[in-house]
Amino acid sequence: MRRALVLTDEGARHPFRMSLPRHVTRIPVPPQTTATRPWITRQDARTFVHFYVACFVATLLYIS
């Protein structure tokens, strides 16, 4: 079966989207990002420990 040359995007599956040019409906590929710094730094861990200890002490003081 021979198909005629069409100017529509048949993968769009909607009449309005089929009428748009192909470059409009194309989904851009996101650039690959790499982590330039560690996910958790020493300062992050230190802040977490300080907050955890402060909450633990406050809970102990509230209970007793």
PDBQT receptor file of N, H, CA, C and O in Angstrom, charges set to zero:
ATOM      1  N   MET A   1       0.844  -1.180   0.000  1.00  0.00    +0.000 N 
ATOM      2  CA  MET A   1       0.000   0.000   0.000  1.00  0.00    +0.000 C 
ATOM      3  C   MET A   1       0.884   1.236   0.000  1.00  0.00    +0.000 C 
ATOM      4  O   MET A   1       1.801   1.357   0.813  1.00  0.00    +0.000 OA
ATOM      5  N   ARG A   2       0.610   2.121  -0.888  1.00  0.00    +0.000 N 
ATOM      6  H   ARG A   2      -0.135   2.023  -1.548  1.00  0.00    +0.000 HD
ATOM      7  CA  ARG A   2       1.391   3.346  -1.000  1.00  0.00    +0.000 C 
ATOM      8  C   ARG A   2       0.653   4.496  -0.344  1.00  0.00    +0.000 C 
ATOM      9  O   ARG A   2      -0.529   4.723  -0.602  1.00  0.00    +0.000 OA
ATOM     10  N   ARG A   3       1.366   5.219   0.511  1.00  0.00    +0.000 N 
ATOM     11  H   ARG A   3       2.326   5.035   0.721  1.00  0.00    +0.000 HD
ATOM     12  CA  ARG A   3       0.746   6.332   1.226  1.00  0.00    +0.000 C 
ATOM     13  C   ARG A   3       1.183   7.642   0.595  1.00  0.00    +0.000 C 
ATOM     14  O   ARG A   3       2.302   7.773   0.097  1.00  0.00    +0.000 OA
ATOM     15  N   ALA A   4       0.294   8.588   0.625  1.00  0.00    +0.000 N 
ATOM     16  H   ALA A   4      -0.615   8.481   1.029  1.00  0.00    +0.000 HD
ATOM     17  CA  ALA A   4       0.597   9.915   0.101  1.00  0.00    +0.000 C 
ATOM     18  C   ALA A   4       1.441  10.686   1.115  1.00  0.00    +0.000 C 
ATOM     19  O   ALA A   4       1.406  10.409   2.314  1.00  0.00    +0.000 OA
ATOM     20  N   LEU A   5       2.187  11.644   0.614  1.00  0.00    +0.000 N 
ATOM     21  H   LEU A   5       2.215  11.869  -0.360  1.00  0.00    +0.000 HD
ATOM     22  CA  LEU A   5       2.975  12.498   1.482  1.00  0.00    +0.000 C 
ATOM     23  C   LEU A   5       2.034  13.417   2.251  1.00  0.00    +0.000 C 
ATOM     24  O   LEU A   5       1.233  14.137   1.654  1.00  0.00    +0.000 OA
ATOM     25  N   VAL A   6       2.133  13.387   3.574  1.00  0.00    +0.000 N 
ATOM     26  H   VAL A   6       2.783  12.802   4.059  1.00  0.00    +0.000 HD
ATOM     27  CA  VAL A   6       1.266  14.234   4.398  1.00  0.00    +0.000 C 
ATOM     28  C   VAL A   6       2.124  15.233   5.151  1.00  0.00    +0.000 C 
ATOM     29  O   VAL A   6       3.284  14.964   5.466  1.00  0.00    +0.000 OA
ATOM     30  N   LEU A   7       1.546  16.379   5.433  1.00  0.00    +0.000 N 
ATOM     31  H   LEU A   7       0.604  16.597   5.177  1.00  0.00    +0.000 HD
ATOM     32  CA  LEU A   7       2.247  17.428   6.155  1.00  0.00    +0.000 C 
ATOM     33  C   LEU A   7       1.813  17.502   7.612  1.00  0.00    +0.000 C 
ATOM     34  O   LEU A   7       2.145  18.457   8.315  1.00  0.00    +0.000 OA
ATOM     35  N   THR A   8       1.089  16.518   8.057  1.00  0.00    +0.000 N 
ATOM     36  H   THR A   8       0.820  15.743   7.487  1.00  0.00    +0.000 HD
ATOM     37  CA  THR A   8       0.618  16.531   9.444  1.00  0.00    +0.000 C 
ATOM     38  C   THR A   8       1.370  15.496  10.253  1.00  0.00    +0.000 C 
ATOM     39  O   THR A   8       1.966  14.563   9.714  1.00  0.00    +0.000 OA
ATOM     40  N   ASP A   9       1.328  15.684  11.547  1.00  0.00    +0.000 N 
ATOM     41  H   ASP A   9       0.845  16.442  11.985  1.00  0.00    +0.000 HD
ATOM     42  CA  ASP A   9       1.951  14.740  12.468  1.00  0.00    +0.000 C 
ATOM     43  C   ASP A   9       0.890  13.740  12.894  1.00  0.00    +0.000 C 
ATOM     44  O   ASP A   9       0.030  14.057  13.716  1.00  0.00    +0.000 OA
ATOM     45  N   GLU A  10       0.943  12.547  12.346  1.00  0.00    +0.000 N 
ATOM     46  H   GLU A  10       1.641  12.289  11.679  1.00  0.00    +0.000 HD
ATOM     47  CA  GLU A  10      -0.090  11.557  12.637  1.00  0.00    +0.000 C 
ATOM     48  C   GLU A  10       0.028  11.011  14.050  1.00  0.00    +0.000 C 
ATOM     49  O   GLU A  10      -0.923  10.426  14.569  1.00  0.00    +0.000 OA
ATOM     50  N   GLY A  11       1.167  11.190  14.670  1.00  0.00    +0.000 N 
ATOM     51  H   GLY A  11       1.940  11.665  14.248  1.00  0.00    +0.000 HD
ATOM     52  CA  GLY A  11       1.332  10.726  16.039  1.00  0.00    +0.000 C 
ATOM     53  C   GLY A  11       0.669  11.630  17.047  1.00  0.00    +0.000 C 
ATOM     54  O   GLY A  11       0.592  11.276  18.224  1.00  0.00    +0.000 OA
ATOM     55  N   ALA A  12       0.189  12.783  16.630  1.00  0.00    +0.000 N 
ATOM     56  H   ALA A  12       0.252  13.071  15.674  1.00  0.00    +0.000 HD
ATOM     57  CA  ALA A  12      -0.415  13.728  17.560  1.00  0.00    +0.000 C 
ATOM     58  C   ALA A  12      -1.775  13.242  18.041  1.00  0.00    +0.000 C 
ATOM     59  O   ALA A  12      -2.127  13.479  19.197  1.00  0.00    +0.000 OA
ATOM     60  N   ARG A  13      -2.540  12.579  17.204  1.00  0.00    +0.000 N 
ATOM     61  H   ARG A  13      -2.254  12.387  16.265  1.00  0.00    +0.000 HD
ATOM     62  CA  ARG A  13      -3.822  11.974  17.550  1.00  0.00    +0.000 C 
ATOM     63  C   ARG A  13      -4.925  12.974  17.893  1.00  0.00    +0.000 C 
ATOM     64  O   ARG A  13      -5.969  12.570  18.405  1.00  0.00    +0.000 OA
ATOM     65  N   HIS A  14      -4.727  14.245  17.631  1.00  0.00    +0.000 N 
ATOM     66  H   HIS A  14      -3.879  14.572  17.215  1.00  0.00    +0.000 HD
ATOM     67  CA  HIS A  14      -5.777  15.234  17.849  1.00  0.00    +0.000 C 
ATOM     68  C   HIS A  14      -5.756  16.183  16.649  1.00  0.00    +0.000 C 
ATOM     69  O   HIS A  14      -4.682  16.570  16.189  1.00  0.00    +0.000 OA
ATOM     70  N   PRO A  15      -6.926  16.559  16.142  1.00  0.00    +0.000 N 
ATOM     71  CA  PRO A  15      -6.948  17.396  14.935  1.00  0.00    +0.000 C 
ATOM     72  C   PRO A  15      -6.174  18.706  15.077  1.00  0.00    +0.000 C 
ATOM     73  O   PRO A  15      -5.477  19.110  14.146  1.00  0.00    +0.000 OA
ATOM     74  N   PHE A  16      -6.284  19.369  16.218  1.00  0.00    +0.000 N 
ATOM     75  H   PHE A  16      -6.850  19.040  16.974  1.00  0.00    +0.000 HD
ATOM     76  CA  PHE A  16      -5.555  20.633  16.377  1.00  0.00    +0.000 C 
ATOM     77  C   PHE A  16      -4.056  20.392  16.420  1.00  0.00    +0.000 C 
ATOM     78  O   PHE A  16      -3.292  21.113  15.778  1.00  0.00    +0.000 OA
ATOM     79  N   ARG A  17      -3.623  19.374  17.180  1.00  0.00    +0.000 N 
ATOM     80  H   ARG A  17      -4.243  18.788  17.702  1.00  0.00    +0.000 HD
ATOM     81  CA  ARG A  17      -2.197  19.083  17.265  1.00  0.00    +0.000 C 
ATOM     82  C   ARG A  17      -1.655  18.599  15.929  1.00  0.00    +0.000 C 
ATOM     83  O   ARG A  17      -0.496  18.859  15.606  1.00  0.00    +0.000 OA
ATOM     84  N   MET A  18      -2.470  17.902  15.150  1.00  0.00    +0.000 N 
ATOM     85  H   MET A  18      -3.411  17.691  15.413  1.00  0.00    +0.000 HD
ATOM     86  CA  MET A  18      -2.024  17.452  13.837  1.00  0.00    +0.000 C 
ATOM     87  C   MET A  18      -1.811  18.618  12.883  1.00  0.00    +0.000 C 
ATOM     88  O   MET A  18      -1.000  18.537  11.960  1.00  0.00    +0.000 OA
ATOM     89  N   SER A  19      -2.553  19.716  13.112  1.00  0.00    +0.000 N 
ATOM     90  H   SER A  19      -3.212  19.782  13.861  1.00  0.00    +0.000 HD
ATOM     91  CA  SER A  19      -2.416  20.860  12.216  1.00  0.00    +0.000 C 
ATOM     92  C   SER A  19      -1.170  21.698  12.532  1.00  0.00    +0.000 C 
ATOM     93  O   SER A  19      -0.748  22.507  11.706  1.00  0.00    +0.000 OA
ATOM     94  N   LEU A  20      -0.587  21.512  13.705  1.00  0.00    +0.000 N 
ATOM     95  H   LEU A  20      -0.930  20.855  14.376  1.00  0.00    +0.000 HD
ATOM     96  CA  LEU A  20       0.599  22.283  14.079  1.00  0.00    +0.000 C 
ATOM     97  C   LEU A  20       1.840  21.723  13.396  1.00  0.00    +0.000 C 
ATOM     98  O   LEU A  20       1.900  20.529  13.101  1.00  0.00    +0.000 OA
ATOM     99  N   PRO A  21       2.827  22.570  13.142  1.00  0.00    +0.000 N 
ATOM    100  CA  PRO A  21       4.078  22.069  12.564  1.00  0.00    +0.000 C 
ATOM    101  C   PRO A  21       4.781  21.108  13.530  1.00  0.00    +0.000 C 
ATOM    102  O   PRO A  21       4.577  21.166  14.742  1.00  0.00    +0.000 OA
ATOM    103  N   ARG A  22       5.591  20.246  12.982  1.00  0.00    +0.000 N 
ATOM    104  H   ARG A  22       5.756  20.198  11.997  1.00  0.00    +0.000 HD
ATOM    105  CA  ARG A  22       6.242  19.219  13.785  1.00  0.00    +0.000 C 
ATOM    106  C   ARG A  22       7.165  19.826  14.851  1.00  0.00    +0.000 C 
ATOM    107  O   ARG A  22       7.257  19.290  15.955  1.00  0.00    +0.000 OA
ATOM    108  N   HIS A  23       7.841  20.924  14.543  1.00  0.00    +0.000 N 
ATOM    109  H   HIS A  23       7.767  21.360  13.646  1.00  0.00    +0.000 HD
ATOM    110  CA  HIS A  23       8.778  21.489  15.511  1.00  0.00    +0.000 C 
ATOM    111  C   HIS A  23       8.064  22.085  16.723  1.00  0.00    +0.000 C 
ATOM    112  O   HIS A  23       8.687  22.270  17.768  1.00  0.00    +0.000 OA
ATOM    113  N   VAL A  24       6.771  22.388  16.606  1.00  0.00    +0.000 N 
ATOM    114  H   VAL A  24       6.265  22.238  15.757  1.00  0.00    +0.000 HD
ATOM    115  CA  VAL A  24       6.029  22.942  17.735  1.00  0.00    +0.000 C 
ATOM    116  C   VAL A  24       5.675  21.844  18.744  1.00  0.00    +0.000 C 
ATOM    117  O   VAL A  24       5.715  22.082  19.951  1.00  0.00    +0.000 OA
ATOM    118  N   THR A  25       5.336  20.669  18.271  1.00  0.00    +0.000 N 
ATOM    119  H   THR A  25       5.303  20.476  17.291  1.00  0.00    +0.000 HD
ATOM    120  CA  THR A  25       4.910  19.598  19.164  1.00  0.00    +0.000 C 
ATOM    121  C   THR A  25       6.064  18.713  19.622  1.00  0.00    +0.000 C 
ATOM    122  O   THR A  25       5.856  17.780  20.398  1.00  0.00    +0.000 OA
ATOM    123  N   ARG A  26       7.263  18.990  19.156  1.00  0.00    +0.000 N 
ATOM    124  H   ARG A  26       7.431  19.748  18.525  1.00  0.00    +0.000 HD
ATOM    125  CA  ARG A  26       8.416  18.179  19.547  1.00  0.00    +0.000 C 
ATOM    126  C   ARG A  26       8.764  18.454  21.013  1.00  0.00    +0.000 C 
ATOM    127  O   ARG A  26       8.787  19.610  21.437  1.00  0.00    +0.000 OA
ATOM    128  N   ILE A  27       9.030  17.421  21.771  1.00  0.00    +0.000 N 
ATOM    129  H   ILE A  27       9.011  16.482  21.427  1.00  0.00    +0.000 HD
ATOM    130  CA  ILE A  27       9.411  17.553  23.175  1.00  0.00    +0.000 C 
ATOM    131  C   ILE A  27      10.929  17.641  23.236  1.00  0.00    +0.000 C 
ATOM    132  O   ILE A  27      11.617  16.725  22.786  1.00  0.00    +0.000 OA
ATOM    133  N   PRO A  28      11.466  18.739  23.790  1.00  0.00    +0.000 N 
ATOM    134  CA  PRO A  28      12.922  18.872  23.839  1.00  0.00    +0.000 C 
ATOM    135  C   PRO A  28      13.530  17.887  24.831  1.00  0.00    +0.000 C 
ATOM    136  O   PRO A  28      12.936  17.570  25.861  1.00  0.00    +0.000 OA
ATOM    137  N   VAL A  29      14.710  17.420  24.502  1.00  0.00    +0.000 N 
ATOM    138  H   VAL A  29      15.193  17.678  23.665  1.00  0.00    +0.000 HD
ATOM    139  CA  VAL A  29      15.429  16.502  25.377  1.00  0.00    +0.000 C 
ATOM    140  C   VAL A  29      16.095  17.327  26.475  1.00  0.00    +0.000 C 
ATOM    141  O   VAL A  29      16.854  18.250  26.182  1.00  0.00    +0.000 OA
ATOM    142  N   PRO A  30      15.813  16.996  27.751  1.00  0.00    +0.000 N 
ATOM    143  CA  PRO A  30      16.436  17.790  28.819  1.00  0.00    +0.000 C 
ATOM    144  C   PRO A  30      17.936  17.550  28.864  1.00  0.00    +0.000 C 
ATOM    145  O   PRO A  30      18.395  16.428  28.644  1.00  0.00    +0.000 OA
ATOM    146  N   PRO A  31      18.699  18.591  29.147  1.00  0.00    +0.000 N 
ATOM    147  CA  PRO A  31      20.153  18.405  29.223  1.00  0.00    +0.000 C 
ATOM    148  C   PRO A  31      20.496  17.553  30.434  1.00  0.00    +0.000 C 
ATOM    149  O   PRO A  31      19.855  17.643  31.481  1.00  0.00    +0.000 OA
ATOM    150  N   GLN A  32      21.510  16.732  30.271  1.00  0.00    +0.000 N 
ATOM    151  H   GLN A  32      22.030  16.659  29.420  1.00  0.00    +0.000 HD
ATOM    152  CA  GLN A  32      21.916  15.884  31.381  1.00  0.00    +0.000 C 
ATOM    153  C   GLN A  32      22.700  16.714  32.371  1.00  0.00    +0.000 C 
ATOM    154  O   GLN A  32      23.696  17.355  32.034  1.00  0.00    +0.000 OA
ATOM    155  N   THR A  33      22.227  16.686  33.592  1.00  0.00    +0.000 N 
ATOM    156  H   THR A  33      21.418  16.166  33.866  1.00  0.00    +0.000 HD
ATOM    157  CA  THR A  33      22.893  17.450  34.631  1.00  0.00    +0.000 C 
ATOM    158  C   THR A  33      23.685  16.506  35.516  1.00  0.00    +0.000 C 
ATOM    159  O   THR A  33      23.253  15.394  35.817  1.00  0.00    +0.000 OA
ATOM    160  N   THR A  34      24.830  16.966  35.918  1.00  0.00    +0.000 N 
ATOM    161  H   THR A  34      25.181  17.870  35.674  1.00  0.00    +0.000 HD
ATOM    162  CA  THR A  34      25.655  16.193  36.827  1.00  0.00    +0.000 C 
ATOM    163  C   THR A  34      25.801  16.988  38.118  1.00  0.00    +0.000 C 
ATOM    164  O   THR A  34      25.834  18.219  38.100  1.00  0.00    +0.000 OA
ATOM    165  N   ALA A  35      25.886  16.295  39.206  1.00  0.00    +0.000 N 
ATOM    166  H   ALA A  35      25.859  15.295  39.221  1.00  0.00    +0.000 HD
ATOM    167  CA  ALA A  35      26.044  16.950  40.495  1.00  0.00    +0.000 C 
ATOM    168  C   ALA A  35      27.448  17.532  40.588  1.00  0.00    +0.000 C 
ATOM    169  O   ALA A  35      28.445  16.827  40.435  1.00  0.00    +0.000 OA
ATOM    170  N   THR A  36      27.498  18.821  40.841  1.00  0.00    +0.000 N 
ATOM    171  H   THR A  36      26.688  19.394  40.965  1.00  0.00    +0.000 HD
ATOM    172  CA  THR A  36      28.811  19.458  40.948  1.00  0.00    +0.000 C 
ATOM    173  C   THR A  36      29.295  19.468  42.380  1.00  0.00    +0.000 C 
ATOM    174  O   THR A  36      30.486  19.648  42.638  1.00  0.00    +0.000 OA
ATOM    175  N   ARG A  37      28.371  19.273  43.323  1.00  0.00    +0.000 N 
ATOM    176  H   ARG A  37      27.404  19.126  43.114  1.00  0.00    +0.000 HD
ATOM    177  CA  ARG A  37      28.767  19.207  44.718  1.00  0.00    +0.000 C 
ATOM    178  C   ARG A  37      28.060  18.027  45.373  1.00  0.00    +0.000 C 
ATOM    179  O   ARG A  37      27.061  17.535  44.848  1.00  0.00    +0.000 OA
ATOM    180  N   PRO A  38      28.567  17.569  46.511  1.00  0.00    +0.000 N 
ATOM    181  CA  PRO A  38      27.928  16.432  47.175  1.00  0.00    +0.000 C 
ATOM    182  C   PRO A  38      26.492  16.760  47.575  1.00  0.00    +0.000 C 
ATOM    183  O   PRO A  38      26.134  17.918  47.788  1.00  0.00    +0.000 OA
ATOM    184  N   TRP A  39      25.694  15.722  47.670  1.00  0.00    +0.000 N 
ATOM    185  H   TRP A  39      25.984  14.781  47.497  1.00  0.00    +0.000 HD
ATOM    186  CA  TRP A  39      24.289  15.894  48.014  1.00  0.00    +0.000 C 
ATOM    187  C   TRP A  39      24.143  16.409  49.436  1.00  0.00    +0.000 C 
ATOM    188  O   TRP A  39      23.357  17.325  49.679  1.00  0.00    +0.000 OA
ATOM    189  N   ILE A  40      24.884  15.839  50.383  1.00  0.00    +0.000 N 
ATOM    190  H   ILE A  40      25.523  15.096  50.186  1.00  0.00    +0.000 HD
ATOM    191  CA  ILE A  40      24.860  16.287  51.772  1.00  0.00    +0.000 C 
ATOM    192  C   ILE A  40      26.266  16.743  52.130  1.00  0.00    +0.000 C 
ATOM    193  O   ILE A  40      27.235  15.996  51.998  1.00  0.00    +0.000 OA
ATOM    194  N   THR A  41      26.352  17.967  52.578  1.00  0.00    +0.000 N 
ATOM    195  H   THR A  41      25.565  18.574  52.685  1.00  0.00    +0.000 HD
ATOM    196  CA  THR A  41      27.658  18.495  52.962  1.00  0.00    +0.000 C 
ATOM    197  C   THR A  41      27.861  18.309  54.457  1.00  0.00    +0.000 C 
ATOM    198  O   THR A  41      26.942  17.928  55.182  1.00  0.00    +0.000 OA
ATOM    199  N   ARG A  42      29.057  18.578  54.897  1.00  0.00    +0.000 N 
ATOM    200  H   ARG A  42      29.803  18.887  54.308  1.00  0.00    +0.000 HD
ATOM    201  CA  ARG A  42      29.372  18.470  56.319  1.00  0.00    +0.000 C 
ATOM    202  C   ARG A  42      28.552  19.467  57.127  1.00  0.00    +0.000 C 
ATOM    203  O   ARG A  42      28.117  19.157  58.236  1.00  0.00    +0.000 OA
ATOM    204  N   GLN A  43      28.340  20.653  56.586  1.00  0.00    +0.000 N 
ATOM    205  H   GLN A  43      28.694  20.905  55.685  1.00  0.00    +0.000 HD
ATOM    206  CA  GLN A  43      27.547  21.669  57.287  1.00  0.00    +0.000 C 
ATOM    207  C   GLN A  43      26.087  21.222  57.409  1.00  0.00    +0.000 C 
ATOM    208  O   GLN A  43      25.453  21.485  58.431  1.00  0.00    +0.000 OA
ATOM    209  N   ASP A  44      25.546  20.558  56.395  1.00  0.00    +0.000 N 
ATOM    210  H   ASP A  44      26.061  20.344  55.565  1.00  0.00    +0.000 HD
ATOM    211  CA  ASP A  44      24.185  20.038  56.462  1.00  0.00    +0.000 C 
ATOM    212  C   ASP A  44      24.059  18.994  57.574  1.00  0.00    +0.000 C 
ATOM    213  O   ASP A  44      23.106  19.027  58.353  1.00  0.00    +0.000 OA
ATOM    214  N   ALA A  45      25.006  18.082  57.647  1.00  0.00    +0.000 N 
ATOM    215  H   ALA A  45      25.780  18.056  57.014  1.00  0.00    +0.000 HD
ATOM    216  CA  ALA A  45      24.973  17.045  58.679  1.00  0.00    +0.000 C 
ATOM    217  C   ALA A  45      25.121  17.665  60.063  1.00  0.00    +0.000 C 
ATOM    218  O   ALA A  45      24.451  17.244  61.007  1.00  0.00    +0.000 OA
ATOM    219  N   ARG A  46      25.978  18.643  60.188  1.00  0.00    +0.000 N 
ATOM    220  H   ARG A  46      26.522  18.984  59.422  1.00  0.00    +0.000 HD
ATOM    221  CA  ARG A  46      26.190  19.302  61.483  1.00  0.00    +0.000 C 
ATOM    222  C   ARG A  46      24.926  20.025  61.938  1.00  0.00    +0.000 C 
ATOM    223  O   ARG A  46      24.560  19.951  63.110  1.00  0.00    +0.000 OA
ATOM    224  N   THR A  47      24.265  20.714  61.029  1.00  0.00    +0.000 N 
ATOM    225  H   THR A  47      24.563  20.774  60.076  1.00  0.00    +0.000 HD
ATOM    226  CA  THR A  47      23.015  21.406  61.362  1.00  0.00    +0.000 C 
ATOM    227  C   THR A  47      21.943  20.406  61.767  1.00  0.00    +0.000 C 
ATOM    228  O   THR A  47      21.192  20.658  62.710  1.00  0.00    +0.000 OA
ATOM    229  N   PHE A  48      21.857  19.280  61.074  1.00  0.00    +0.000 N 
ATOM    230  H   PHE A  48      22.466  19.075  60.308  1.00  0.00    +0.000 HD
ATOM    231  CA  PHE A  48      20.877  18.258  61.414  1.00  0.00    +0.000 C 
ATOM    232  C   PHE A  48      21.130  17.705  62.809  1.00  0.00    +0.000 C 
ATOM    233  O   PHE A  48      20.190  17.551  63.589  1.00  0.00    +0.000 OA
ATOM    234  N   VAL A  49      22.391  17.404  63.138  1.00  0.00    +0.000 N 
ATOM    235  H   VAL A  49      23.154  17.529  62.504  1.00  0.00    +0.000 HD
ATOM    236  CA  VAL A  49      22.717  16.862  64.457  1.00  0.00    +0.000 C 
ATOM    237  C   VAL A  49      22.391  17.877  65.541  1.00  0.00    +0.000 C 
ATOM    238  O   VAL A  49      21.849  17.500  66.580  1.00  0.00    +0.000 OA
ATOM    239  N   HIS A  50      22.700  19.137  65.335  1.00  0.00    +0.000 N 
ATOM    240  H   HIS A  50      23.140  19.443  64.491  1.00  0.00    +0.000 HD
ATOM    241  CA  HIS A  50      22.380  20.169  66.324  1.00  0.00    +0.000 C 
ATOM    242  C   HIS A  50      20.872  20.267  66.536  1.00  0.00    +0.000 C 
ATOM    243  O   HIS A  50      20.415  20.374  67.674  1.00  0.00    +0.000 OA
ATOM    244  N   PHE A  51      20.116  20.232  65.483  1.00  0.00    +0.000 N 
ATOM    245  H   PHE A  51      20.487  20.145  64.558  1.00  0.00    +0.000 HD
ATOM    246  CA  PHE A  51      18.663  20.306  65.589  1.00  0.00    +0.000 C 
ATOM    247  C   PHE A  51      18.112  19.067  66.287  1.00  0.00    +0.000 C 
ATOM    248  O   PHE A  51      17.220  19.178  67.128  1.00  0.00    +0.000 OA
ATOM    249  N   TYR A  52      18.630  17.892  65.949  1.00  0.00    +0.000 N 
ATOM    250  H   TYR A  52      19.355  17.802  65.266  1.00  0.00    +0.000 HD
ATOM    251  CA  TYR A  52      18.170  16.647  66.565  1.00  0.00    +0.000 C 
ATOM    252  C   TYR A  52      18.438  16.655  68.065  1.00  0.00    +0.000 C 
ATOM    253  O   TYR A  52      17.561  16.299  68.851  1.00  0.00    +0.000 OA
ATOM    254  N   VAL A  53      19.644  17.057  68.470  1.00  0.00    +0.000 N 
ATOM    255  H   VAL A  53      20.357  17.346  67.830  1.00  0.00    +0.000 HD
ATOM    256  CA  VAL A  53      19.998  17.091  69.894  1.00  0.00    +0.000 C 
ATOM    257  C   VAL A  53      19.142  18.121  70.625  1.00  0.00    +0.000 C 
ATOM    258  O   VAL A  53      18.694  17.857  71.741  1.00  0.00    +0.000 OA
ATOM    259  N   ALA A  54      18.906  19.281  70.031  1.00  0.00    +0.000 N 
ATOM    260  H   ALA A  54      19.271  19.496  69.125  1.00  0.00    +0.000 HD
ATOM    261  CA  ALA A  54      18.080  20.304  70.674  1.00  0.00    +0.000 C 
ATOM    262  C   ALA A  54      16.653  19.799  70.885  1.00  0.00    +0.000 C 
ATOM    263  O   ALA A  54      16.069  20.028  71.944  1.00  0.00    +0.000 OA
ATOM    264  N   CYS A  55      16.087  19.116  69.892  1.00  0.00    +0.000 N 
ATOM    265  H   CYS A  55      16.562  18.930  69.032  1.00  0.00    +0.000 HD
ATOM    266  CA  CYS A  55      14.733  18.569  70.032  1.00  0.00    +0.000 C 
ATOM    267  C   CYS A  55      14.712  17.452  71.071  1.00  0.00    +0.000 C 
ATOM    268  O   CYS A  55      13.749  17.341  71.829  1.00  0.00    +0.000 OA
ATOM    269  N   PHE A  56      15.753  16.624  71.120  1.00  0.00    +0.000 N 
ATOM    270  H   PHE A  56      16.536  16.715  70.504  1.00  0.00    +0.000 HD
ATOM    271  CA  PHE A  56      15.813  15.532  72.078  1.00  0.00    +0.000 C 
ATOM    272  C   PHE A  56      15.879  16.095  73.492  1.00  0.00    +0.000 C 
ATOM    273  O   PHE A  56      15.171  15.612  74.375  1.00  0.00    +0.000 OA
ATOM    274  N   VAL A  57      16.711  17.099  73.724  1.00  0.00    +0.000 N 
ATOM    275  H   VAL A  57      17.286  17.491  73.007  1.00  0.00    +0.000 HD
ATOM    276  CA  VAL A  57      16.831  17.720  75.051  1.00  0.00    +0.000 C 
ATOM    277  C   VAL A  57      15.520  18.390  75.444  1.00  0.00    +0.000 C 
ATOM    278  O   VAL A  57      15.079  18.260  76.586  1.00  0.00    +0.000 OA
ATOM    279  N   ALA A  58      14.892  19.105  74.514  1.00  0.00    +0.000 N 
ATOM    280  H   ALA A  58      15.250  19.211  73.586  1.00  0.00    +0.000 HD
ATOM    281  CA  ALA A  58      13.612  19.751  74.815  1.00  0.00    +0.000 C 
ATOM    282  C   ALA A  58      12.537  18.728  75.165  1.00  0.00    +0.000 C 
ATOM    283  O   ALA A  58      11.726  18.971  76.058  1.00  0.00    +0.000 OA
ATOM    284  N   THR A  59      12.517  17.592  74.481  1.00  0.00    +0.000 N 
ATOM    285  H   THR A  59      13.176  17.394  73.755  1.00  0.00    +0.000 HD
ATOM    286  CA  THR A  59      11.548  16.547  74.782  1.00  0.00    +0.000 C 
ATOM    287  C   THR A  59      11.814  15.944  76.157  1.00  0.00    +0.000 C 
ATOM    288  O   THR A  59      10.876  15.706  76.918  1.00  0.00    +0.000 OA
ATOM    289  N   LEU A  60      13.077  15.694  76.484  1.00  0.00    +0.000 N 
ATOM    290  H   LEU A  60      13.839  15.888  75.866  1.00  0.00    +0.000 HD
ATOM    291  CA  LEU A  60      13.401  15.160  77.805  1.00  0.00    +0.000 C 
ATOM    292  C   LEU A  60      13.012  16.129  78.912  1.00  0.00    +0.000 C 
ATOM    293  O   LEU A  60      12.498  15.704  79.946  1.00  0.00    +0.000 OA
ATOM    294  N   LEU A  61      13.247  17.415  78.715  1.00  0.00    +0.000 N 
ATOM    295  H   LEU A  61      13.665  17.760  77.874  1.00  0.00    +0.000 HD
ATOM    296  CA  LEU A  61      12.869  18.406  79.716  1.00  0.00    +0.000 C 
ATOM    297  C   LEU A  61      11.356  18.517  79.848  1.00  0.00    +0.000 C 
ATOM    298  O   LEU A  61      10.849  18.744  80.947  1.00  0.00    +0.000 OA
ATOM    299  N   TYR A  62      10.641  18.364  78.767  1.00  0.00    +0.000 N 
ATOM    300  H   TYR A  62      11.053  18.179  77.874  1.00  0.00    +0.000 HD
ATOM    301  CA  TYR A  62       9.183  18.453  78.816  1.00  0.00    +0.000 C 
ATOM    302  C   TYR A  62       8.584  17.235  79.533  1.00  0.00    +0.000 C 
ATOM    303  O   TYR A  62       7.610  17.376  80.273  1.00  0.00    +0.000 OA
ATOM    304  N   ILE A  63       9.156  16.044  79.322  1.00  0.00    +0.000 N 
ATOM    305  H   ILE A  63       9.947  15.930  78.721  1.00  0.00    +0.000 HD
ATOM    306  CA  ILE A  63       8.642  14.826  79.934  1.00  0.00    +0.000 C 
ATOM    307  C   ILE A  63       8.914  14.826  81.443  1.00  0.00    +0.000 C 
ATOM    308  O   ILE A  63       8.040  14.444  82.221  1.00  0.00    +0.000 OA
ATOM    309  N   SER A  64      10.096  15.243  81.863  1.00  0.00    +0.000 N 
ATOM    310  H   SER A  64      10.807  15.554  81.231  1.00  0.00    +0.000 HD
ATOM    311  CA  SER A  64      10.449  15.164  83.289  1.00  0.00    +0.000 C 
ATOM    312  C   SER A  64       9.948  16.317  84.106  1.00  0.00    +0.000 C 
ATOM    313  O   SER A  64      10.179  16.364  85.314  1.00  0.00    +0.000 OA
TER     314      SER A  64
